[in-house]
Amino acid sequence: MQDILNRATRVVIVEGSPDEVDSVDRARLVVTGDEIADLASHLAIVDGGTGDRCRCNGWPTIMVHGPDGETACWTLHHQIGLRGIGNCDADLRDGPALTAWLAQRGLTGSQRAQEWLAEEEAEAEHRRMRWIRAAPAGLDAAAADVAQPPGRDYEAWSRQLNEAEVRLAALVQQHYPDATERIRALLAWAGICSRESSTGSMWYDTAVQRQLHRESPDLVLAALAAHPPSPAQLDGASELFCAPEWTKAHDRHLPEPQRSMLIGHIQAEGTDAMRRRLSWGYYGAERTVD
């Protein structure tokens, strides 16, 4: 990469993906002269590559031109990686420094994107910690192992996650040998994700769901009706009974009194997502939309 930049006569940086470089709506910067060497220092990469290849197109696009035309085209990925060198992405040695360098020259898109990514990462961490804190008593350490974020080595992380899930499931059985108590504890924990502002289930949410799916369906229904469930347990039931693993095996219908309890809870205190499911006919409700 350094050799390419040493021979460059100009570098054009466009705040867009490669298929947007000709758009007049995209801000651009032309780097020439001594500033090319300055840019090169900010594009320094970690040797060896990441082994990964991001699925997004990446932006901004960096086009290097020499005396005979374009000699290289690279893209930034999430403002921390560079695509176009070798057969995988490369980590920048200092992504924030490059972002600041671009912003000083009028290309502020990377700066805004980095701020947004930082906010997303902070919220993801807050959500992860809320899930760990919601674990039943005595399970927080095992929960933290399950909620460990993935690293670069996905296969190693996946193996560790599987082992952590096995340990967690064993501890749940140990702490709650009574099936009714165990199921109600898991339902309350499973309900945490239903109240999160960011949609969708995380890998640690599904770990609890999998434990519930391994329980006898009759026991799950009986545990819910054993005595009045808490709002958190009903939230968990709303997640469980709309999951494909449940509906494929048991359809969308629920027996009484579970049906009335859950529908009443959703009508009174449910989230928009829960109410949409009601309108689609989940939980034994009458379908009101096509």
For each residue, the residues with C-beta under 8 A, 3 or more apart:
1: 4 5 40 43 45 72 85
2: 5 6 40
3: 6 7
4: 1 7 8 64 71 72
5: 1 2 8 11 36 37 39 40 43 64
6: 2 3 40
7: 3 4 66 71
8: 4 5 11 36 64 65 66 71
9: 32 65 66 67
10: 30 31 32 36 65
11: 5 8 30 31 32 36 39 62 63 64 65
12: 21 28 29 30 31 62 63 65
13: 28 29 30 31 60 61 62 63 102 107
14: 20 21 26 27 28 59 60 61 63
15: 26 27 28 59 60 107 109 110
16: 20 21 23 26 59 60 61
17: 20 57 58 59 61 75
18: 21 57 58 61 73 75
19: 57
20: 14 16 17 23 26 59 61
21: 12 14 16 18 26 61 63
22:
23: 16 20 26
24:
25:
26: 14 15 16 20 21 23
27: 14 15 106 107 109
28: 12 13 14 15 107
29: 12 13 102 105 106 107
30: 10 11 12 13
31: 10 11 12 13 35 36 39
32: 9 10 11 35 36
33: 36
34: 37 38
35: 31 32 38 39
36: 5 8 10 11 31 32 33 39 40
37: 5 34 40 41
38: 34 35 41 42 101
39: 5 11 31 35 36 42 43 101
40: 1 2 5 6 36 37 43 44
41: 37 38 44
42: 38 39 94 97 98 101
43: 1 5 39 40 62 82 92 98
44: 40 41 92 93 94
45: 1 82 85 90 91 92 93
46: 49 90 91 92 93
47:
48:
49: 46 85 86 87 88 89 90 91
50: 81 88 89 90 91 152
51: 88 152
52: 88 89 152
53: 83 88 89
54: 58 77 78 81 83 89
55:
56: 77 78
57: 17 18 19 75
58: 17 18 54 61 75 76 77 83
59: 14 15 16 17 20 75 76 109
60: 13 14 15 16 75 76 102 107 109 110
61: 13 14 16 17 18 20 21 58 73 74 75
62: 11 12 13 43 72 73 74 75 76
63: 11 12 13 14 21 70 72 73
64: 4 5 8 11 70 71 72 73 74
65: 8 9 10 11 12 69 70 71
66: 7 8 9 69 70 71
67: 9
68: 71
69: 65 66
70: 63 64 65 66 73
71: 4 7 8 64 65 66 68
72: 1 4 62 63 64 84
73: 18 61 62 63 64 70 84
74: 61 62 64 82 83 84 85
75: 17 18 57 58 59 60 61 62 82 83 84
76: 58 59 60 62 79 80 81 82 83 92 98 110
77: 54 56 58 80 81 82 83 89
78: 54 56 81 113 117
79: 76 95 96 98 99 110 113 114 117
80: 76 77 91 92 95
81: 50 54 76 77 78 89 90 91 92 95
82: 43 45 74 75 76 77 85 89 90 91 92
83: 53 54 58 74 75 76 77 89 90
84: 72 73 74 75
85: 1 45 49 74 82 90
86: 49 90
87: 49
88: 49 50 51 52 53
89: 49 50 52 53 54 77 81 82 83
90: 45 46 49 50 81 82 83 85 86
91: 45 46 49 50 80 81 82
92: 43 44 45 46 76 80 81 82 95 98
93: 44 45 46
94: 42 44 97 98
95: 79 80 81 92 98 99 114
96: 79 99 100 114
97: 42 94 100 101
98: 42 43 76 79 92 94 95 101 102 110
99: 79 95 96 102 103 110 111 114
100: 96 97 103 104 111
101: 38 39 42 97 98 104 105
102: 13 29 60 98 99 105 107 108 110 111
103: 99 100 106 107 108 110 111
104: 100 101
105: 29 101 102
106: 27 29 103
107: 13 15 27 28 29 60 102 103 110
108: 102 103 111 112
109: 15 27 59 60 112 113
110: 15 60 76 79 98 99 102 103 107 113 114
111: 99 100 102 103 108 114 115
112: 108 109 115 116
113: 78 79 109 110 116 117
114: 79 95 96 99 110 111 117 118
115: 111 112 118 119
116: 112 113 119 120
117: 78 79 113 114 120 121
118: 114 115 121 122
119: 115 116 122 123
120: 116 117 123 124
121: 117 118 124 125
122: 118 119 125 126
123: 119 120 126 127 197 198
124: 120 121 127 128 198
125: 121 122 128 129
126: 122 123 129 130
127: 123 124 130 131 196 198 202
128: 124 125 131 132 147 149 202 204
129: 125 126 132 133
130: 126 127 133 134 192 196
131: 127 128 134 135 143 147 192 193 202 204 205
132: 128 129 135 140 143 144 147
133: 129 130 140
134: 130 131 188 189 192
135: 131 132 139 140 142 143 189
136: 139 172 175 176 185 188 189
137: 175
138: 171 175
139: 135 136 142 143 168 171 172 175
140: 132 133 135 143 144
141: 144 145
142: 135 139 145 146 164 167 168 171
143: 131 132 135 139 140 146 147 168 204
144: 132 140 141 147 148
145: 141 142 148 160 164 167 168
146: 142 143 161 164 165 168 203 204 207
147: 128 131 132 143 144 202 204
148: 144 145 157 160 161 164
149: 128
150: 154 157 203
151: 154 156 157
152: 50 51 52
153: 156 157
154: 150 151 157 158
155: 158 159
156: 151 153 159 160
157: 148 150 151 153 154 160 161
158: 154 155 161 162
159: 155 156 162 163
160: 145 148 156 157 163 164
161: 146 148 157 158 164 165 203
162: 158 159 165 166
163: 159 160 166 167
164: 142 145 146 148 160 161 167 168
165: 146 161 162 168 169 207 210
166: 162 163 169 170
167: 142 145 163 164 170 171
168: 139 142 143 145 146 164 165 171 172 207 211
169: 165 166 172 173 211 214
170: 166 167 173 174
171: 138 139 142 167 168 174 175
172: 136 139 168 169 175 176 182 185 186 211
173: 169 170 176 177 182
174: 170 171 177
175: 136 137 138 139 171 172
176: 136 172 173 181 182 185
177: 173 174 182
178: 181 182
179: 182 183 215 216 219 223
180: 183 184 219 222 223 226
181: 176 178 184 185
182: 172 173 176 177 178 179 185 186 215
183: 179 180 186 187 212 215 219 220 223 224
184: 180 181 187 188 223 224 226 229 233
185: 136 172 176 181 182 188 189
186: 172 182 183 189 190 208 211 212 215 236
187: 183 184 190 191 212 223 224 229 232 233 236 237 240
188: 134 136 184 185 191 230 232 233 235 236
189: 134 135 136 185 186 192 208 236
190: 186 187 193 205 208 209 212 235 236 239 240
191: 187 188 194 195 231 232 233 234 235 236 237 238 239
192: 130 131 134 189 195 196 205 232 235
193: 131 190 196 201 202 205 239
194: 191 235 236 238 239 271 273 274
195: 191 192 235 271
196: 127 130 192 193 199
197: 123
198: 123 124 127
199: 196 273
200:
201: 193 205 206 209 239
202: 127 128 131 147 193 205 206
203: 146 150 161 206 207
204: 128 131 143 146 147 207 208
205: 131 190 192 193 201 202 208 209
206: 201 202 203 209 210
207: 146 165 168 203 204 210 211
208: 186 189 190 204 205 211 212
209: 190 201 205 206 212 213 239 240 243 245
210: 165 206 207 213 214
211: 168 169 172 186 207 208 214 215
212: 183 186 187 190 208 209 215 220 236 240
213: 209 210 240 243 245 246
214: 169 210 211
215: 179 182 183 186 211 212 219 220
216: 179 219 220
217: 220 221 246 249 250
218: 221 222
219: 179 180 183 215 216 222 223
220: 183 212 215 216 217 223 224 240
221: 217 218 224 225 254 255 258
222: 180 218 219 225 226
223: 179 180 183 184 187 219 220 226
224: 183 184 187 220 221 229 233 237 258 261
225: 221 222 257 258 261
226: 180 184 222 223
227:
228:
229: 184 187 224 233 234 237 261
230: 188 233 234
231: 191 234 235 265 269
232: 187 188 191 192 235 236
233: 184 187 188 191 224 229 230 236 237
234: 191 229 230 231 237 238 261 262 265 266
235: 188 190 191 192 194 195 231 232 238 239 265
236: 186 187 188 189 190 191 194 212 232 233 239 240
237: 187 191 224 229 233 234 240 241 258 262
238: 191 194 234 235 241 242 262 265 266 270 274 277 283
239: 190 191 193 194 201 209 235 236 242 243
240: 187 190 209 212 213 220 236 237 243 246
241: 237 238 246 247 252 254 262 282 283
242: 238 239 246 247 252 277 282 283
243: 209 213 239 240 246 247
244: 247 248
245: 209 213 248 249
246: 213 217 240 241 242 243 249 250
247: 241 242 243 244 250 251 252 282
248: 244 245
249: 217 245 246
250: 217 246 247 253
251: 247
252: 241 242 247 281 282 283 284
253: 250 259 284
254: 221 241 258 259 262 283 284
255: 221 258 259
256: 259 260
257: 225 260 261
258: 221 224 225 237 254 255 261 262
259: 253 254 255 256 262 263 283 284
260: 256 257 263 264
261: 224 225 229 234 257 258 264 265
262: 234 237 238 241 254 258 259 265 266 283
263: 259 260 266 267 278 283 284 285
264: 260 261 267 268
265: 231 234 235 238 261 262 268 269 270
266: 234 238 262 263 269 270 274 275 277 278 283
267: 263 264 270 275 278
268: 264 265
269: 231 265 266
270: 238 265 266 267 274 275 278
271: 194 195 274 275
272: 275 276
273: 194 199 276 277
274: 194 238 266 270 271 277 278
275: 266 267 270 271 272 278 279
276: 272 273 279 280
277: 238 242 266 273 274 280 282 283
278: 263 266 267 270 274 275 281 282 283 285 288
279: 275 276 285 287 288 289
280: 276 277 287 289
281: 252 278 285 286 287
282: 241 242 247 252 277 278 285
283: 238 241 242 252 254 259 262 263 266 277 278
284: 252 253 254 259 263
285: 263 278 279 281 282
286: 281
287: 279 280 281
288: 278 279
289: 279 280
290:
